[in-house]
Amino acid sequence: MSSANIAGMNPSRDDFAALLAESYGENEAFEGSVVKGRVVAIEKDVAVIDIGLKTEGRVPLKEFTGHGRDAAPKVGEEVEV
């Protein structure tokens, strides 16, 4: 849709809800699941992880230690989250 078409629109709350459901609805399968992701950055005490969604996740580094791992993950490493 071009910006000219959007400028003349006045979407309702239901239209917005439908767009959100369309955008995020298929990702609900991730909730509660363990998925693999790649560490793209370490910021202070969190790992920034890309699992292929629109935004990266942030997981405290302390979540990676004590679960059979001695060290926190490094940038580029694949992890399960």
N, CA, C and O atoms as a DFTB+ gen file, in Angstrom:
324 C
 N C O
     1  1       0.847      -1.164       0.000
     2  2       0.000       0.000       0.000
     3  2       0.896       1.231       0.000
     4  3       1.851       1.291       0.774
     5  1       0.617       2.194      -0.832
     6  2       1.450       3.393      -0.914
     7  2       1.102       4.354       0.203
     8  3       0.027       4.269       0.797
     9  1       2.017       5.272       0.486
    10  2       1.774       6.250       1.541
    11  2       0.602       7.155       1.189
    12  3      -0.057       7.681       2.086
    13  1       0.327       7.348      -0.109
    14  2      -0.819       8.161      -0.519
    15  2      -2.120       7.488      -0.080
    16  3      -3.057       8.159       0.352
    17  1      -2.173       6.167      -0.193
    18  2      -3.375       5.449       0.242
    19  2      -3.530       5.472       1.754
    20  3      -4.647       5.561       2.262
    21  1      -2.430       5.395       2.469
    22  2      -2.483       5.392       3.924
    23  2      -2.926       6.750       4.456
    24  3      -3.669       6.826       5.435
    25  1      -2.473       7.813       3.814
    26  2      -2.790       9.159       4.286
    27  2      -4.293       9.400       4.328
    28  3      -4.768      10.111       5.214
    29  1      -5.054       8.833       3.401
    30  2      -6.489       9.050       3.352
    31  2      -7.274       8.087       4.228
    32  3      -8.493       8.210       4.342
    33  1      -6.590       7.126       4.852
    34  2      -7.284       6.123       5.661
    35  2      -7.422       6.588       7.095
    36  3      -6.601       7.353       7.599
    37  1      -8.460       6.121       7.737
    38  2      -8.648       6.350       9.158
    39  2      -8.974       4.993       9.768
    40  3     -10.143       4.697      10.019
    41  1      -7.942       4.147      10.015
    42  2      -8.218       2.789      10.477
    43  2      -8.863       2.768      11.860
    44  3      -8.565       3.596      12.721
    45  1      -9.741       1.814      12.040
    46  2     -10.415       1.658      13.323
    47  2      -9.562       0.810      14.254
    48  3      -8.541       0.255      13.846
    49  1      -9.981       0.716      15.484
    50  2      -9.309      -0.130      16.465
    51  2      -9.320      -1.585      15.999
    52  3      -8.330      -2.295      16.176
    53  1     -10.415      -2.031      15.413
    54  2     -10.512      -3.402      14.904
    55  2      -9.543      -3.635      13.749
    56  3      -8.941      -4.704      13.650
    57  1      -9.391      -2.632      12.869
    58  2      -8.427      -2.745      11.771
    59  2      -7.016      -2.911      12.322
    60  3      -6.246      -3.741      11.838
    61  1      -6.683      -2.119      13.335
    62  2      -5.365      -2.189      13.937
    63  2      -5.158      -3.547      14.600
    64  3      -4.090      -4.142      14.459
    65  1      -6.155      -4.045      15.318
    66  2      -6.057      -5.353      15.965
    67  2      -5.863      -6.458      14.935
    68  3      -5.095      -7.393      15.163
    69  1      -6.554      -6.356      13.806
    70  2      -6.410      -7.353      12.744
    71  2      -5.005      -7.329      12.157
    72  3      -4.430      -8.380      11.876
    73  1      -4.445      -6.126      11.971
    74  2      -3.079      -6.012      11.467
    75  2      -2.076      -6.602      12.448
    76  3      -1.130      -7.273      12.037
    77  1      -2.272      -6.360      13.736
    78  2      -1.380      -6.947      14.739
    79  2      -1.474      -8.471      14.734
    80  3      -0.454      -9.159      14.781
    81  1      -2.685      -8.992      14.678
    82  2      -2.863     -10.443      14.656
    83  2      -2.227     -11.052      13.421
    84  3      -1.624     -12.123      13.492
    85  1      -2.357     -10.374      12.288
    86  2      -1.752     -10.855      11.048
    87  2      -0.235     -10.850      11.152
    88  3       0.435     -11.767      10.679
    89  1       0.294      -9.814      11.772
    90  2       1.742      -9.666      11.874
    91  2       2.361     -10.623      12.880
    92  3       3.416     -11.198      12.614
    93  1       1.722     -10.803      14.030
    94  2       2.316     -11.584      15.100
    95  2       1.650     -12.934      15.329
    96  3       2.191     -13.757      16.067
    97  1       0.519     -13.183      14.734
    98  2      -0.239     -14.405      14.984
    99  2       0.535     -15.680      14.737
   100  3       0.441     -16.613      15.533
   101  1       1.305     -15.751      13.648
   102  2       2.019     -16.980      13.334
   103  2       3.176     -17.234      14.290
   104  3       3.695     -18.350      14.325
   105  1       3.595     -16.248      15.062
   106  2       4.715     -16.417      15.980
   107  2       4.282     -16.943      17.340
   108  3       5.130     -17.203      18.194
   109  1       2.978     -17.106      17.560
   110  2       2.499     -17.611      18.830
   111  2       2.999     -19.018      19.099
   112  3       3.054     -19.439      20.255
   113  1       3.364     -19.751      18.062
   114  2       3.868     -21.112      18.236
   115  2       5.174     -21.115      19.024
   116  3       5.529     -22.140      19.606
   117  1       5.900     -19.995      19.060
   118  2       7.158     -19.905      19.794
   119  2       6.938     -19.864      21.298
   120  3       7.776     -20.346      22.059
   121  1       5.827     -19.297      21.733
   122  2       5.598     -19.106      23.157
   123  2       5.587     -20.450      23.884
   124  3       4.828     -21.355      23.536
   125  1       6.442     -20.562      24.894
   126  2       6.539     -21.790      25.668
   127  2       7.407     -22.859      25.036
   128  3       7.568     -23.937      25.610
   129  1       7.973     -22.588      23.864
   130  2       8.808     -23.553      23.157
   131  2      10.281     -23.216      23.333
   132  3      10.645     -22.068      23.585
   133  1      11.119     -24.234      23.198
   134  2      12.558     -24.021      23.182
   135  2      12.980     -23.932      21.727
   136  3      12.716     -24.839      20.937
   137  1      13.637     -22.830      21.375
   138  2      14.091     -22.607      20.008
   139  2      15.569     -22.264      20.017
   140  3      16.109     -21.828      21.034
   141  1      16.219     -22.461      18.880
   142  2      17.627     -22.104      18.756
   143  2      17.749     -20.691      18.230
   144  3      16.979     -20.257      17.373
   145  1      18.734     -19.978      18.763
   146  2      19.011     -18.626      18.321
   147  2      20.500     -18.384      18.335
   148  3      21.265     -19.187      18.869
   149  1      20.910     -17.284      17.751
   150  2      22.336     -16.928      17.682
   151  2      22.569     -15.662      18.496
   152  3      21.840     -14.680      18.356
   153  1      23.592     -15.692      19.348
   154  2      23.953     -14.530      20.142
   155  2      24.559     -13.493      19.202
   156  3      25.566     -13.754      18.544
   157  1      23.937     -12.314      19.143
   158  2      24.418     -11.260      18.251
   159  2      25.157     -10.157      19.007
   160  3      25.860      -9.353      18.395
   161  1      25.004     -10.113      20.332
   162  2      25.703      -9.105      21.130
   163  2      25.619      -9.480      22.605
   164  3      24.736     -10.225      23.031
   165  1      26.557      -8.946      23.362
   166  2      26.513      -9.037      24.818
   167  2      26.489      -7.597      25.314
   168  3      27.385      -6.811      25.006
   169  1      25.459      -7.258      26.083
   170  2      25.305      -5.902      26.617
   171  2      25.212      -5.992      28.129
   172  3      24.239      -6.524      28.663
   173  1      26.215      -5.477      28.817
   174  2      26.285      -5.521      30.275
   175  2      26.057      -6.943      30.761
   176  3      26.945      -7.786      30.630
   177  1      24.883      -7.225      31.319
   178  2      24.624      -8.551      31.883
   179  2      23.564      -9.328      31.107
   180  3      22.935     -10.229      31.662
   181  1      23.352      -8.990      29.817
   182  2      22.377      -9.708      28.992
   183  2      22.976     -10.123      27.655
   184  3      23.860      -9.461      27.111
   185  1      22.468     -11.235      27.146
   186  2      22.822     -11.685      25.802
   187  2      21.687     -11.271      24.875
   188  3      20.516     -11.499      25.178
   189  1      22.030     -10.668      23.757
   190  2      21.042     -10.286      22.744
   191  2      21.020     -11.422      21.733
   192  3      22.041     -11.745      21.126
   193  1      19.833     -12.034      21.555
   194  2      19.720     -13.255      20.768
   195  2      18.731     -13.086      19.625
   196  3      17.608     -12.621      19.820
   197  1      19.167     -13.471      18.425
   198  2      18.333     -13.428      17.223
   199  2      17.758     -14.816      16.994
   200  3      18.496     -15.777      16.774
   201  1      16.426     -14.916      17.049
   202  2      15.770     -16.198      16.764
   203  2      14.939     -16.113      15.489
   204  3      14.089     -16.967      15.233
   205  1      15.190     -15.079      14.695
   206  2      14.526     -14.960      13.408
   207  2      13.215     -14.213      13.429
   208  3      12.469     -14.271      12.452
   209  1      12.906     -13.513      14.503
   210  2      11.686     -12.714      14.553
   211  2      12.018     -11.268      14.211
   212  3      13.143     -10.969      13.811
   213  1      11.060     -10.376      14.363
   214  2      11.253      -8.984      13.983
   215  2      12.186      -8.236      14.915
   216  3      12.730      -7.199      14.536
   217  1      12.380      -8.727      16.102
   218  2      13.262      -8.090      17.067
   219  2      14.045      -9.153      17.809
   220  3      13.623     -10.308      17.873
   221  1      15.168      -8.778      18.365
   222  2      15.974      -9.730      19.109
   223  2      15.448      -9.845      20.535
   224  3      14.782      -8.944      21.045
   225  1      15.764     -10.975      21.165
   226  2      15.426     -11.169      22.565
   227  2      16.618     -10.839      23.435
   228  3      17.757     -10.860      22.970
   229  1      16.365     -10.537      24.685
   230  2      17.425     -10.265      25.650
   231  2      17.252     -11.221      26.821
   232  3      16.198     -11.273      27.455
   233  1      18.313     -11.978      27.091
   234  2      18.278     -12.982      28.149
   235  2      19.407     -12.679      29.129
   236  3      20.554     -12.522      28.713
   237  1      19.099     -12.595      30.428
   238  2      20.164     -12.363      31.407
   239  2      21.230     -13.462      31.305
   240  3      20.908     -14.642      31.172
   241  1      22.501     -13.054      31.370
   242  2      23.602     -14.016      31.273
   243  2      23.536     -15.058      32.373
   244  3      23.975     -16.191      32.176
   245  1      22.991     -14.693      33.539
   246  2      22.906     -15.646      34.647
   247  2      22.011     -16.841      34.298
   248  3      22.123     -17.892      34.928
   249  1      21.129     -16.697      33.307
   250  2      20.268     -17.806      32.891
   251  2      21.051     -18.909      32.179
   252  3      20.571     -20.037      32.068
   253  1      22.246     -18.590      31.702
   254  2      23.046     -19.563      30.962
   255  2      24.021     -20.325      31.851
   256  3      24.549     -21.359      31.441
   257  1      24.261     -19.840      33.036
   258  2      25.197     -20.523      33.931
   259  2      24.403     -21.343      34.940
   260  3      23.271     -20.998      35.280
   261  1      24.993     -22.413      35.408
   262  2      24.325     -23.254      36.377
   263  2      23.399     -24.286      35.756
   264  3      22.807     -25.088      36.479
   265  1      23.260     -24.289      34.458
   266  2      22.421     -25.267      33.759
   267  2      23.312     -26.237      32.983
   268  3      23.022     -26.573      31.835
   269  1      24.391     -26.680      33.613
   270  2      25.313     -27.576      32.938
   271  2      26.338     -26.856      32.093
   272  3      27.106     -27.486      31.365
   273  1      26.353     -25.532      32.186
   274  2      27.323     -24.723      31.441
   275  2      28.157     -23.951      32.433
   276  3      27.650     -23.436      33.429
   277  1      29.435     -23.878      32.152
   278  2      30.338     -23.155      33.043
   279  2      30.484     -21.690      32.677
   280  3      30.774     -20.868      33.546
   281  1      30.290     -21.341      31.408
   282  2      30.520     -19.971      30.966
   283  2      29.314     -19.452      30.188
   284  3      28.559     -20.219      29.590
   285  1      29.157     -18.147      30.212
   286  2      28.096     -17.503      29.440
   287  2      28.427     -17.624      27.959
   288  3      29.596     -17.762      27.598
   289  1      27.426     -17.574      27.104
   290  2      27.677     -17.687      25.656
   291  2      28.441     -16.483      25.125
   292  3      28.468     -15.419      25.744
   293  1      29.053     -16.670      23.978
   294  2      29.809     -15.609      23.313
   295  2      29.097     -15.214      22.019
   296  3      28.287     -15.977      21.491
   297  1      29.400     -14.031      21.518
   298  2      28.810     -13.545      20.268
   299  2      29.091     -14.554      19.157
   300  3      30.220     -15.017      18.993
   301  1      28.052     -14.886      18.400
   302  2      28.161     -15.840      17.304
   303  2      27.771     -17.254      17.687
   304  3      27.536     -18.090      16.814
   305  1      27.699     -17.530      18.970
   306  2      27.376     -18.881      19.440
   307  2      25.871     -19.144      19.298
   308  3      25.055     -18.243      19.486
   309  1      25.521     -20.381      18.966
   310  2      24.113     -20.785      18.896
   311  2      23.699     -21.298      20.273
   312  3      24.414     -22.076      20.905
   313  1      22.528     -20.843      20.722
   314  2      22.023     -21.222      22.041
   315  2      20.551     -21.624      21.926
   316  3      19.869     -21.274      20.963
   317  1      20.087     -22.358      22.915
   318  2      18.661     -22.690      23.006
   319  2      18.021     -21.766      24.033
   320  3      18.519     -21.605      25.148
   321  1      16.902     -21.161      23.632
   322  2      16.170     -20.253      24.518
   323  2      14.697     -20.578      24.492
   324  3      13.909     -19.923      25.175
